């Protein structure tokens, strides 16, 4: 199995970044125009991009404020289920 890692620097507070990837409004602001479900730990969220892309269902496997978010794909129109790379804040 191959592992890859990417580091991205964002000029925003940890709190603002955490909200952007863990709230319905935050995800709609940058990632997907249609977000439904529970975005807290253990919740499932459905993301749709267009009539041709999605929906994609994700489980929020981990959510530690201002430090880590990990999603797992639990349903998609694609045959492959994948893990979404974790978001870590240093």
N, C-alpha and C positions, 0 to 999 in steps of 0.2 A: 504494500500500500504506500502510495506517495503522499507526503505531507507538504503543504505549502503554507506560507505565512506572509501576510502583508501588513504593513504598518501605515496608517493614514493619520495625519495630524489635522485636527479640526479646531478652528479658532472659536471655541464655544465652551461653556462650563460643562462639567461632567453631568450635572443635573439636566441641562438642556438637551444634551446628546442622549441621555438615558430616556427622557420623555419622547424624543424623536423616534426611538426604536421600540418603545414599549407602550405607546398609547395609540388609540385609534386615530385621533387627530394628528399626532406626530407622524405616523406612517403615511397618512393621506397627504401630508405636506411635502413629502419628498419621494415616496416609494410607490404607492399604489393608490389610484383614485377611489377604489372601492375596498373598504376594510370592514369586516363584520366579525363579531365574536368577542371573546375575553382575551385580553393581552397580558394578563398577570400570570405568574408562575402556575403551571398546571392547566391553564386555559388553552383553548383552541381558537385560532383566528383564520379567517378565510380572506385571501387576497385575490382580487380580480383586476386585470389590466385592460382588457378589451374583450370583445366577444370571441376573439381568436386566441387569447392567452388567458388561461386559467379556467376555472378557479383553482387556486392552490390552497390546501389546508395545512396549517402548521400548528404544532403543539409547542407551547413555551415551556421548555424543559428546565431552564434555569433563568432566574432573574434576581440578581443581587444589585440593589440600587448603587448607581455610580461606579460599578466595577465589571459586571458580566451579564450577558444575555445570550442564551443558547436556544435555538429553535430546531425542531425536528419535523421533517415533512411527513405528514400522515395521510395525505391524499392529493392527487394531482391527475390531470388528464394525461400526463406523461407516465409511462410504465415504470420509470425508475424513481424510487423514493430516495431522497438524499437528506443529509444533515446540512443545515445552513451553518456556515462558519460562525463560531462564537464571536460576539463583540466583547472585547476586553478593554477596559479603560485603565490606563496607568497614570 
